[in-house]
Amino acid sequence: MTHDARLRPLASRRQWLAPREIAIRDPWGVRWLRLSRRTQVSALALGVAALAWVAHATVATLVPADDPLRQAETIARLQTEIAGRARDADALRLDIARLREEKAVADAARAVAESQLAAALPAPGQSPEDARVTALESELAEAYLKQQGMAESLAVADDRIAALEDKAMGLRDMVAVTGRQATQLKDKVSTLELMQGHLVERLKPATDVEIALLETGLAPTRLDLDKVVSEVADGGSGGPLLPVMDDLAPTVENARLSDLTASTARLDALRSAVSSMPIALPVRLDGIEVRSNFGNRRDPINRRAAFHAGIDFGGTIGTPVFATAPGEVVLAGWAGAYGRAVRVRHAFGLETQYAHLSALSVKVGDKVDVGDVIGKLGSSGRSTGPHLHYEVRLQDIPGDPMRFIEAGRNVQQQTERARDEAED
Ligand SMILES: [Zn+2]
């Protein structure tokens, strides 16, 4: 080096103070800081001036001042020089401050770039393969985290599915229970239908038999029983046993049930009619004899053939006479040949008349029931002796009272037989 410098010609002053540049590498590339010629000259001049000042001050101190005027001139010149050098120094300081600022900015930028590079590039001492492994590991970790998130979502979904399955299970159980209940209900309905069928099978014939017996029993009255039944139905007394039958489905079973209902209604109407018909006896039969029957006979007074409109019960005066059916008294008083008489109006256009009474117990308008005393047996009017003349009239036409009494006897026997059967 020393040898080279000796051989090389001295660099010119211009070369020596050529502008210099300092390279600064940062992430955005290489930046150049320029040190201008002026800056370098100022720095050199400042150094030379400082040396000159030191030399001069030394000389001035050591050399006595022999010429005051020259001394003053020298001082003024030096002061001017000092002022110029001070200005140069100020400029240089500004340059240095600017350089420091730029360097600080560059340093900060480099720090940022280096940290980014450290993140992007393999760590010092790490091979590219290791870096790949590290990257893959981080990817794997990320994938694992994602998987974990998905697993949690899946767990939540599983819980929901489990809850739904529980609900579905509960619903299935409820459906099963309801199905069993429905089956039980169906069984019950079937049993009821069967029982109803049996009941209908048993009731219908029994009802029909009872109707037949009643109709046969009432046949002696020669009343139109269909008409009687419809009058009872219109009167509203004794409605049908099963009132609501109109909205039944038209099945065989329901048809049979409907038949039974009709039969039951007829039976009820007949029973009601029986209790309204004058089929009872007007006197107790103890000590009573039927002396004269209904129809053509020899008149007991003039001995000529005559029509007898009723029957005569012979007995003692004062024997109580009863109403033979419920009704309203329409006559109570003297009635010519009938003597003291009572007439009672019943249902179905029927009336009963009680004649030759010795006393009356009722007056016109009275409501009487079967068995009520309406008067006393006597011999008033056209009579040959104490007796009750008893008539039953349909639409004011006399009928044979014995036929009604016979009907009453039939119905009573039937009722007694039914009661006995019920007791058995
Ligand atoms: Zn008579």
Boltz pocket constraint, residues with backbone or C-beta under 6 A from the ligand:
constraints:
  - pocket:
      binder: B
      contacts: [[A, 292], [A, 308], [A, 310], [A, 311], [A, 312], [A, 388], [A, 389], [A, 390]]
      max_distance: 6.0
